[in-house]
């Protein structure tokens, strides 16, 4: 008899959904079942599942209530079973980074926004940055044994005293022995520096870049991003913002190293995030700067790809079927590179496009990216700008559930403003075309990878 009582998963992975056309459905797996083992190996998380299911012959042990059964399956190598699992429990961060964005959040927001993760599995699965400070020996060895590569590491500084201070630890923290061990095992790494003026810039940044360069090609890149400071930063260590003048200095410094690194590695190795260029008005670098865009998810080269895709596709934009007024929403930082694109869109007959650059009153004017805009700030800015009949939101300002940071939904803006509100993608031409289709609504999570935190802007992961 199969129990119908709610159960706590003792081990294994609980199935959330089953592809009706998949192998799992064919052997009788149902939503709510627990896949405990594959080929006798216990499953702790989706990584174990992916690692063991890649064999051509697998024996899958499944539990349904108190009933346990096995299925012997022959399949192609790397063929999936068509199962999706419930979310795994995420490893919590054990640091108190001086620049941590979550410590600068006000009370009263959604509970999920305050969870500090530092999970090596999310690093492998989704490219989240981790510090490697909370790993047991077993977990560290697992990265090596299961070839969890590439992994994304928040280094911030290779000087142990500086890194320990930045991470809010009680003493120095030397990341290089861990990087050396991973490199010796052939694990590929991408690294990150959240730049904090006066703490890890200047000579400290130079030391960090060239210390990490010793482990190339296993360390493939260093991404440099600015810290973000909100108006809620109270009872926290004092920090200085990255100003436009500082940003120009950082651009000059880093671009001075890149030719030397390119001669050694045939790659430029160190990359500044788009924010440095946008806040200074320095032109976004050409595609060759980014060596294939390995860090685009971290805001390094995202604007260049956005601009190039627009150039490639704008000629395909169809003439509007009738007069149409469309308003694009962005953060203050996006105004500079979007304004010329809006001008080009307005050359399309029958199309009138406006741009609404929203000031972040909620977090403060130090936060200028679109991913940290609240629904209320967007609504107030649109109200003051007399939007057109359709409002197009950037894809990173809502969660998977279609919520802004303050819990409002695009539907709330539609009700309050009397306009249609849709969420776009990172393809502006596609977004405009779909926004102009009457009744078309873009899915809020489209184009975003699982594990991405919509409340943290590029570079503000621990």
Buried (B, 14 or more C-beta within 10 A) or exposed (E): EEEEEEBEEEEBBBBEEBBEEBBBBBBEBEEBBBBBBBEEEEBBBBBBBBBBBBBEEBEBBBBBBEEEEEBEBEBEEEBBBBBBBBEBEBBEBEBBBBBBBBBBBEEEBEEEBEEBBBBBBBBBBBBBBBBBBBBEEEBBEBBBEBEBBBBBBBBBBBBBEBBBBBBBBEEEBEBBEBBBBBBEBEBBBBBBBBBBBEBBBEEBBBBBBBBBBEBBEBBBBBBBBBBBBBBBBEEBBEBEEBEEEBBBBBBEBBBEBBEEBEEEBEBBBBBBBBBBBBBBEBEBBEBEBBBEBBBBBBBBBBBBBBBBBBEEBBEEBEEBEEEBBBBBBBBBBBBBBBEEBBEBBEEBEEBBBBBBBBBBBBBBEBBBBBBBBBBBBBBBBBEEBEBBBBBBBBBBBBBEEBBBBBBBBBEBBBEBBEBBBBBBBBBBBBBBBBBBEEEEBBEBBEBBEEBBBBBBBBBBBB
